[in-house]
Amino acid sequence: MEAAFFDLDKTVIAKASMLAFGGSFYREGLISKGTVLRTVFAQGVYLHLGASDARLAQLRESALALIKGWDQNRVRGVVEEAMDRVVAPIVYREALELIEAHKAAGRFVVIVSAAPEEIVVPLSRHLGAHASIASRPRVGEDGRYTGEMEMYAYGPFKAEAMGELAAKLDIDLQSSYSYSDSYTDVPMLEAVGHPCVVNPDRVLNRLARERGWEARQFRLQVRMAPEAGGPRVASPTARVAGVLASAAAAAVVGRYLGTRAASVGRAGSPARTD
């Protein structure tokens, strides 16, 4: 059997899945307004600079500290209730079409994400995938998160989990496909015979050119509306709002980086640009 493995954030959906549900967690009283703003800022840094081992490790530790003590079942309930409202407007139409094309070709479709399974599993079902690979935060006997990670589906661990799933389901990885936007997912891309970069960051884009990997750009966000006969293209107003939000985040990050660079320069050390 052949399979198609899709990274989630910025590959299938246009923003980080954890950030997408931030408003819902806030309305349920799980996080404060200040936490939402800090999360938006962190997402802006991620969008502006791309992923890196250090940045993603920081985000992971921050997320684990944030959810410590949360009730797992309550989180699942919030995600399920908000799924259509939150996720539908940020899905890439090109990703949906590609998922359906792989399914029509008889391939097993898997969403692979470092986000927690409480978000990834229902989101994968929502997208029509057959299975998912996701991080598993540790849960205590009281049903609450301990602030530790049981399994982190990141970098090489994604590839390991893909290999385990392939062995279990008799998937031919060399005949399979993989899609991601981040160079941190190079092991996931290398694990299959048909790697493809989607909206790649600078490092991954350069690597893809060197190796001759396929590259795609997903740009069109849709609002999924199966009851109305299929996906709807996001309205011009929604697209403009998204552009303004991204521009605002980029501006905040730009100001932060500029201030930091100036401060470093005054201290007599050259500012890093990598």
C-alpha positions, 0 to 999 in steps of 0.5 A: 500500500502507498501512503501520503503524509501531510504536515499540518501547520502551514502545510494543510492549514494556514496557521499554527493549530495551537494558535488557531484554538487560542480564542476558544481556550480563552473563552473557556477560561483556560488561558488569559488574554495576555497569554493569547497576545504572547502566543500571537507574538510567538506565531509572528516570530515563527512566520517571520523567521521560520522554524528552528530546533531552538524556537520549536523547543521553546514553543514546546516547553511554553506549551507544556507549562501552559497546559499543565493542570488542564483537564484532558477531557475538557480540552477535547470538548473545546476542540470538538465544539470549535472545530468547524468554526476555527479550522474551516476558514484556514484550510488550504484548498490546494491541500484539500484537493491533494488529499482527495486526489491521493485518496482517489488513487487508493493511498492511505492519507496521514496527518503528521504533526507535533501538535497534541493529539487532542487537536490533531486527531479530530482535525485529521478526521475533519480533513478526511484523513485516514490516520494521524501521528501527533504528540502525546502530552503525559496525563496523570491519574486525575486526567490532567496534564502533568506538564511533561511529554510522553511522545513528541512527534517532531523532526526525526521522531516523525520519521520514526513514527511513520516507519512504525506505521508503515511496518504495521500497515505494510506501507511501501514508503519508497512509493509514498509521498510526504509534504511539509513547509519546514526544514525541521521536517527533512527526516519526514521528507527523506523517509519517502520516495516522493518528497514535496515541499509546500510553502517552504521556509528559506532553508528547506527551499534551498535544500529542495532545489539542491535535491530536485524535490518537488515544490508547491505553493498553497495560497487559497484558504477556504471555508469547508461547507459540505452541506452546501456542496463543497468548499467555499473560497474565503470571502475577500473580506476574510482574506483582507483580514488575514493579510492585515493580521499577518502584516500586523504580526510581521510589523511587531516582529520587525520592530522587536528585531530592529530594537534587538539589533540596535541594542546589540549594535550599541553593545559593540557586537554585530547583530546576527542576521541568520 
